[in-house]
Amino acid sequence: MKASGRKKITFSVVIPFIIFILLFSCMIWQKYRSSHDIPATPVHQSAVGRRPVTLFFVADGTRLVREARELDPCDDVMVCLKNTLDELLNGPIGEFGEAVPDGTSVNSVRIEGNLATVEFNRTFSDGLAPGSSAEMMAVYSVVNTVAVNFPQIQLVKLNVDGETDVKLSHLDLSDPLSPDYSLEELPATTTQGNP
């Protein structure tokens, strides 16, 4: 009799505990997955409602990460581009770091076909932290932000205060650049059958 009493007590305690652990594990897994999902490239909306954008900032000083925002609608693509870059220069909302030096501003933007030309003030080049990694993060924070939000743009030319042959300490910006998403922190994915 005592043994069956213990089994009832054990099952009545263990089963709810297992159910609780399973539910808690599912909640943790969903939170982990949602925090590591990369936002899809936003679809441009008409002038009704807010306009979603994706901005690239820096994590741990070594890789780019995406941060989603919503901006006011705009009808002109060059105005939209300038507004998007201004929002990038405002810096991250979350725990990420700024890639572009503080005090940088956009002097002008121009779009010709699949090429966008962005001219910054002198702070963009003079205010960069030393090292090739800081230069890569700053340059591709801008280039990737432009390309992700404006799919028709495939090349981005960066100028500084009217200078078109900009050479940073480690990067030559004389030619237009394509986006480089390999600098981005991607979520770990596993496929069955692959290590």
Backbone hydrogen bonds, N-H to C=O, Kabsch-Sander energy under -0.5 kcal/mol:
donor,donor_aa,acceptor,acceptor_aa,energy
5,G,1,M,-1.8
6,R,2,K,-1.9
7,K,3,A,-2.0
8,K,4,S,-2.1
9,I,5,G,-2.0
10,T,6,R,-2.9
11,F,7,K,-3.0
12,S,8,K,-2.3
13,V,9,I,-1.3
14,V,10,T,-3.2
15,I,11,F,-2.0
17,F,13,V,-1.4
18,I,14,V,-2.7
19,I,15,I,-2.4
20,F,16,P,-2.6
21,I,17,F,-2.3
22,L,18,I,-2.5
23,L,19,I,-2.5
24,F,20,F,-2.6
25,S,21,I,-2.5
26,C,22,L,-2.2
27,M,23,L,-2.1
28,I,24,F,-2.2
29,W,25,S,-2.5
30,Q,26,C,-2.4
31,K,27,M,-2.1
32,Y,28,I,-2.4
33,R,29,W,-2.6
34,S,30,Q,-2.5
35,S,31,K,-1.8
36,H,32,Y,-0.9
36,H,33,R,-0.7
37,D,33,R,-0.6
44,H,42,P,-0.5
49,G,47,A,-0.5
51,R,71,L,-3.4
53,V,69,R,-2.5
55,L,67,E,-2.8
57,F,55,L,-0.6
57,F,65,V,-2.8
58,V,97,G,-2.6
59,A,63,R,-2.9
62,T,59,A,-1.8
63,R,59,A,-1.4
64,L,183,L,-3.0
65,V,57,F,-2.3
67,E,55,L,-2.4
69,R,53,V,-2.5
71,L,51,R,-3.2
80,C,76,D,-2.5
81,L,77,V,-2.4
82,K,78,M,-2.4
83,N,79,V,-2.7
84,T,80,C,-2.4
85,L,81,L,-2.5
86,D,82,K,-2.6
87,E,83,N,-2.0
88,L,84,T,-1.9
89,L,85,L,-2.3
90,N,86,D,-0.9
91,G,88,L,-1.4
97,G,58,V,-3.5
104,T,101,P,-1.7
107,N,105,S,-0.6
107,N,119,E,-2.9
108,S,119,E,-1.4
110,R,117,T,-2.0
112,E,115,L,-3.0
115,L,112,E,-1.9
116,A,155,L,-2.4
117,T,110,R,-3.3
118,V,116,A,-0.5
118,V,157,K,-2.9
119,E,108,S,-2.8
120,F,118,V,-0.6
120,F,159,N,-2.7
121,N,105,S,-1.8
124,F,121,N,-1.6
125,S,122,R,-0.8
126,D,122,R,-2.6
127,G,123,T,-2.5
128,L,125,S,-0.6
135,E,131,G,-1.5
136,M,132,S,-2.6
137,M,133,S,-2.6
138,A,134,A,-2.2
139,V,135,E,-2.7
140,Y,136,M,-2.6
141,S,137,M,-1.5
142,V,138,A,-1.3
143,V,139,V,-2.5
144,N,140,Y,-2.1
145,T,141,S,-1.3
146,V,142,V,-2.4
147,A,143,V,-2.5
148,V,144,N,-2.6
149,N,145,T,-1.6
150,F,146,V,-1.6
153,I,150,F,-2.7
154,Q,114,N,-2.3
154,Q,152,Q,-0.6
155,L,114,N,-2.2
156,V,177,L,-2.5
157,K,116,A,-3.0
159,N,118,V,-2.8
159,N,157,K,-0.5
160,V,163,E,-1.8
161,D,120,F,-2.8
163,E,160,V,-2.4
166,V,164,T,-0.7
168,L,171,L,-2.9
173,L,166,V,-3.0
173,L,171,L,-0.6
177,L,156,V,-2.9
183,L,180,D,-1.0
184,E,181,Y,-1.3
185,E,64,L,-2.9
186,L,184,E,-0.6
194,N,191,T,-2.1
